Amino acid sequence: MAKPRLARQSASIIASAVLAAAFIAAAAPPARAQVVVMVDGEPITALDIEQRSKLIQASTHKVPSRQEVLDDLINDKLEVKEAKKFSLEASDGDVDKAFAGMASRMSLTVAQLTEVLAKTGIRPDTMKARIRAQIVWGQLIKGRFQSSLQLGEKDIVNALGGQADEKDDIGYEYKLFPILFIVQRGSPPETFEARRRDAEALRARFQSCEDGLGTARGLQDVAVKDPITRNSADLADQLRAALDGMAVGRLTPPEVTKEGIQVFAVCAKRQTNSDSPGKKAAREKLFATRYDQLAQKYLKEVRRSALIEYR
């Protein structure tokens, strides 16, 4: 009778060992969630490194080194923490809005951008974590170094160095009336093409804003919107080139929008050198250079005082 009892005891011991091993396995974090670095008490895991590596590779088309990825993640942690000291935080709504804006600039919906990221193995949260750090760090740098980032006319002239093309120092301010030839959503390409022909027909007989805008308002399924003022320095190169050579009282070439076919009536145009394309480019370049210098110096200071533990 001793043997059966011994067998039962052995079976019980084995079962207990199996259950204990299963409990330990369930409690232990997955290998990919292994903590690799602690940044002021906040963990960076192997999964974080894997995800950020894919994100960097997707955006730069280069395979980053492990240290490059780690530095990127450490910087994000420190930037978010430093911003919190000054009560700067990006809400989930702010991050989602920026994510949607990114999708829009790529001519994608949020769902489509999420799908594109998924195909490269990138989680949306990985992108959003990067966006969150960028939002608060940008706010912090612009707030703390506001006076250093202000640029005067002398700064711009010095940045140009007298090397700018003369035509780049001349800009124009336009008063434009958007005219929309409405196309219902989901319409076939043939409908857009027909509306384009309608726009071209109006363009051919549009000789002045005084008469032409009234004619446009009388057309079926055509909306003349409120006027807008635009500086040539704020326009895309192609549109700026078209407008700079266009007489007042004429229409721009038709362009396709989500709502239909749109043209602009050029109803006023005046020359200005207050913000020419050349000056705007110089201003943006100088601002970016100063911003990067200040941000890098500040981040080095933050890193020196941070507790970074490699596991």
C-alpha positions as semicolon CSV with decimal commas, in nm:
position;residue;x (nm);y (nm);z (nm)
1;M;0,000;0,000;0,000
2;A;0,301;0,226;0,044
3;K;0,376;0,241;-0,326
4;P;0,035;0,384;-0,435
5;R;0,056;0,649;-0,159
6;L;0,410;0,742;-0,270
7;A;0,288;0,764;-0,630
8;R;0,002;0,993;-0,522
9;Q;0,244;1,213;-0,326
10;S;0,481;1,235;-0,624
11;A;0,195;1,324;-0,855
12;S;0,081;1,593;-0,612
13;I;0,433;1,737;-0,589
14;I;0,469;1,742;-0,970
15;A;0,128;1,906;-1,011
16;S;0,218;2,172;-0,757
17;A;0,548;2,236;-0,933
18;V;0,372;2,270;-1,270
19;L;0,115;2,512;-1,125
20;A;0,392;2,716;-0,960
21;A;0,588;2,732;-1,285
22;A;0,275;2,838;-1,471
23;F;0,206;3,111;-1,214
24;I;0,562;3,242;-1,237
25;A;0,547;3,239;-1,619
26;A;0,219;3,430;-1,613
27;A;0,351;3,684;-1,365
28;A;0,681;3,741;-1,546
29;P;0,677;4,013;-1,817
30;P;0,717;3,900;-2,178
31;A;1,072;3,916;-2,313
32;R;0,981;4,207;-2,538
33;A;0,853;4,401;-2,233
34;Q;1,183;4,355;-2,051
35;V;1,301;4,680;-1,897
36;V;1,625;4,793;-2,060
37;V;1,667;5,145;-1,920
38;M;1,517;5,339;-1,631
39;V;1,492;5,715;-1,685
40;D;1,425;5,896;-1,358
41;G;1,218;5,599;-1,250
42;E;1,035;5,550;-1,580
43;P;1,103;5,233;-1,781
44;I;1,205;5,189;-2,142
45;T;1,139;4,833;-2,257
46;A;1,270;4,611;-2,532
47;L;0,934;4,655;-2,704
48;D;0,974;5,034;-2,692
49;I;1,315;4,999;-2,857
50;E;1,182;4,766;-3,124
51;Q;0,889;4,997;-3,204
52;R;1,094;5,320;-3,210
53;S;1,354;5,153;-3,431
54;K;1,086;5,070;-3,686
55;L;0,950;5,425;-3,667
56;I;1,292;5,583;-3,726
57;Q;1,362;5,344;-4,012
58;A;1,026;5,421;-4,174
59;S;1,084;5,798;-4,156
60;T;1,455;5,811;-4,247
61;H;1,485;5,496;-4,462
62;K;1,795;5,409;-4,259
63;V;1,846;5,141;-3,996
64;P;1,932;5,322;-3,669
65;S;2,186;5,193;-3,420
66;R;2,056;5,063;-3,089
67;Q;2,216;5,356;-2,905
68;E;2,051;5,603;-3,142
69;V;1,713;5,450;-3,066
70;L;1,780;5,450;-2,692
71;D;1,888;5,815;-2,697
72;D;1,571;5,904;-2,887
73;L;1,351;5,731;-2,629
74;I;1,544;5,872;-2,333
75;N;1,514;6,223;-2,475
76;D;1,138;6,184;-2,511
77;K;1,102;6,075;-2,148
78;L;1,311;6,367;-2,026
79;E;1,136;6,622;-2,248
80;V;0,791;6,520;-2,125
81;K;0,907;6,519;-1,761
82;E;1,079;6,858;-1,792
83;A;0,769;7,010;-1,954
84;K;0,556;6,886;-1,663
85;K;0,767;7,096;-1,427
86;F;0,620;7,399;-1,604
87;S;0,266;7,252;-1,615
88;L;0,293;7,177;-1,986
89;E;0,114;6,860;-2,091
90;A;-0,039;6,740;-2,415
91;S;-0,385;6,590;-2,372
92;D;-0,495;6,282;-2,563
93;G;-0,713;6,516;-2,769
94;D;-0,412;6,730;-2,861
95;V;-0,216;6,423;-2,966
96;D;-0,507;6,277;-3,165
97;K;-0,552;6,611;-3,342
98;A;-0,183;6,621;-3,436
99;F;-0,201;6,259;-3,553
100;A;-0,502;6,345;-3,770
101;G;-0,317;6,648;-3,906
102;M;-0,025;6,426;-4,002
103;A;-0,264;6,194;-4,184
104;S;-0,425;6,488;-4,365
105;R;-0,087;6,620;-4,486
106;M;-0,026;6,276;-4,634
107;S;-0,372;6,285;-4,798
108;L;-0,484;5,998;-4,575
109;T;-0,756;5,942;-4,318
110;V;-0,664;5,848;-3,961
111;A;-0,771;5,489;-4,033
112;Q;-0,555;5,479;-4,345
113;L;-0,248;5,615;-4,164
114;T;-0,303;5,358;-3,889
115;E;-0,314;5,087;-4,154
116;V;0,004;5,214;-4,319
117;L;0,184;5,206;-3,984
118;A;0,050;4,859;-3,909
119;K;0,194;4,724;-4,235
120;T;0,541;4,821;-4,113
121;G;0,475;4,679;-3,767
122;I;0,435;5,017;-3,597
123;R;0,164;5,071;-3,338
124;P;-0,025;5,404;-3,347
125;D;0,070;5,456;-2,980
126;T;0,437;5,453;-3,082
127;M;0,381;5,746;-3,317
128;K;0,159;5,923;-3,066
129;A;0,420;5,894;-2,790
130;R;0,667;6,072;-3,018
131;I;0,408;6,337;-3,105
132;R;0,332;6,399;-2,737
133;A;0,698;6,470;-2,661
134;Q;0,732;6,697;-2,965
135;I;0,426;6,902;-2,865
136;V;0,529;6,972;-2,506
137;W;0,899;7,020;-2,584
138;G;0,817;7,270;-2,858
139;Q;0,592;7,462;-2,621
140;L;0,860;7,462;-2,353
141;I;1,141;7,584;-2,581
142;K;0,929;7,859;-2,737
143;G;0,807;7,969;-2,396
144;R;1,139;7,969;-2,209
145;F;1,343;8,121;-2,493
146;Q;1,084;8,350;-2,644
147;S;1,308;8,656;-2,653
148;S;1,599;8,466;-2,808
149;L;1,373;8,333;-3,083
150;Q;1,238;8,673;-3,185
151;L;1,383;8,786;-3,520
152;G;1,414;9,147;-3,635
153;E;1,454;9,290;-3,983
154;K;1,828;9,325;-3,928
155;D;1,856;8,954;-3,846
156;I;1,684;8,868;-4,174
157;V;1,899;9,104;-4,380
158;N;2,214;8,958;-4,223
159;A;2,088;8,606;-4,288
160;L;2,029;8,691;-4,655
161;G;2,383;8,825;-4,676
162;G;2,300;9,014;-4,994
163;Q;2,293;8,686;-5,184
164;A;1,917;8,660;-5,238
165;D;1,783;8,686;-5,591
166;E;1,637;9,032;-5,649
167;K;1,302;8,891;-5,753
168;D;1,281;8,703;-5,423
169;D;1,281;9,037;-5,240
170;I;0,956;9,138;-5,409
171;G;0,628;8,999;-5,288
172;Y;0,261;9,065;-5,353
173;E;-0,049;9,079;-5,140
174;Y;-0,360;8,945;-5,311
175;K;-0,731;8,980;-5,249
176;L;-0,886;8,659;-5,381
177;F;-1,246;8,539;-5,417
178;P;-1,271;8,158;-5,416
179;I;-1,527;8,033;-5,671
180;L;-1,637;7,673;-5,626
181;F;-1,807;7,461;-5,891
182;I;-1,979;7,215;-5,659
183;V;-1,954;6,841;-5,720
184;Q;-2,152;6,599;-5,502
185;R;-1,943;6,358;-5,298
186;G;-1,905;6,020;-5,464
187;S;-1,956;6,158;-5,815
188;P;-1,767;5,983;-6,098
189;P;-1,460;6,140;-6,265
190;E;-1,676;6,240;-6,561
191;T;-1,869;6,482;-6,340
192;F;-1,549;6,649;-6,223
193;E;-1,434;6,681;-6,583
194;A;-1,764;6,840;-6,685
195;R;-1,736;7,090;-6,399
196;R;-1,378;7,165;-6,499
197;R;-1,504;7,257;-6,847
198;D;-1,763;7,485;-6,686
199;A;-1,487;7,655;-6,488
200;E;-1,275;7,700;-6,798
201;A;-1,572;7,853;-6,980
202;L;-1,620;8,109;-6,701
203;R;-1,249;8,175;-6,696
204;A;-1,248;8,256;-7,067
205;R;-1,515;8,526;-7,031
206;F;-1,416;8,658;-6,685
207;Q;-1,265;9,002;-6,749
208;S;-1,324;9,188;-6,423
209;C;-1,433;9,119;-6,066
210;E;-1,709;9,382;-6,090
211;D;-1,897;9,193;-6,362
212;G;-1,748;8,844;-6,336
213;L;-1,839;8,774;-5,975
214;G;-2,202;8,857;-6,045
215;T;-2,198;8,621;-6,342
216;A;-2,047;8,344;-6,127
217;R;-2,312;8,389;-5,858
218;G;-2,583;8,339;-6,119
219;L;-2,451;7,999;-6,229
220;Q;-2,611;7,678;-6,108
221;D;-2,428;7,487;-5,832
222;V;-2,158;7,753;-5,806
223;A;-2,060;7,920;-5,478
224;V;-1,868;8,246;-5,456
225;K;-1,707;8,246;-5,112
226;D;-1,597;8,537;-4,895
227;P;-1,275;8,709;-5,004
228;I;-0,939;8,611;-4,856
229;T;-0,609;8,798;-4,842
230;R;-0,287;8,610;-4,912
231;N;0,078;8,712;-4,925
232;S;0,283;8,555;-5,202
233;A;0,537;8,445;-4,939
234;D;0,270;8,214;-4,793
235;L;0,179;8,047;-5,121
236;A;0,311;7,729;-5,280
237;D;0,569;7,796;-5,552
238;Q;0,339;7,685;-5,835
239;L;0,044;7,900;-5,724
240;R;0,270;8,196;-5,648
241;A;0,421;8,180;-5,996
242;A;0,074;8,170;-6,150
243;L;-0,057;8,463;-5,945
244;D;0,254;8,680;-5,981
245;G;0,212;8,678;-6,356
246;M;-0,167;8,722;-6,354
247;A;-0,353;9,047;-6,414
248;V;-0,616;9,174;-6,171
249;G;-0,967;9,076;-6,275
250;R;-0,880;8,728;-6,403
251;L;-0,930;8,374;-6,277
252;T;-0,665;8,120;-6,179
253;P;-0,658;7,778;-6,351
254;P;-0,910;7,526;-6,211
255;E;-0,799;7,290;-5,936
256;V;-0,971;6,983;-5,789
257;T;-1,082;6,995;-5,423
258;K;-1,291;6,762;-5,207
259;E;-1,596;6,979;-5,277
260;G;-1,551;7,017;-5,651
261;I;-1,357;7,239;-5,892
262;Q;-1,222;7,567;-5,757
263;V;-1,080;7,882;-5,915
264;F;-0,975;8,212;-5,757
265;A;-1,071;8,556;-5,884
266;V;-0,775;8,793;-5,845
267;C;-0,951;9,114;-5,742
268;A;-0,663;9,317;-5,597
269;K;-0,285;9,292;-5,606
270;R;-0,026;9,517;-5,449
271;Q;0,351;9,490;-5,432
272;T;0,515;9,457;-5,092
273;N;0,860;9,379;-4,965
274;S;0,758;9,341;-4,601
275;D;0,752;8,961;-4,630
276;S;0,885;8,848;-4,965
277;P;0,944;8,477;-5,044
278;G;1,319;8,526;-5,000
279;K;1,280;8,691;-4,661
280;K;1,033;8,430;-4,543
281;A;1,270;8,147;-4,636
282;A;1,557;8,322;-4,456
283;R;1,341;8,383;-4,148
284;E;1,229;8,022;-4,128
285;K;1,584;7,891;-4,170
286;L;1,724;8,127;-3,906
287;F;1,443;8,047;-3,661
288;A;1,498;7,672;-3,709
289;T;1,872;7,710;-3,650
290;R;1,824;7,911;-3,328
291;Y;1,551;7,677;-3,206
292;D;1,770;7,368;-3,260
293;Q;2,068;7,526;-3,085
294;L;1,865;7,628;-2,781
295;A;1,678;7,297;-2,765
296;Q;1,995;7,088;-2,786
297;K;2,172;7,293;-2,519
298;Y;1,873;7,268;-2,286
299;L;1,836;6,894;-2,343
300;K;2,203;6,837;-2,257
301;E;2,148;7,017;-1,927
302;V;1,842;6,806;-1,853
303;R;2,028;6,483;-1,933
304;R;2,319;6,576;-1,707
305;S;2,086;6,603;-1,407
306;A;1,880;6,294;-1,493
307;L;1,920;5,946;-1,341
308;I;1,960;5,706;-1,634
309;E;2,011;5,340;-1,535
310;Y;2,095;5,078;-1,798
311;R;1,986;4,727;-1,702
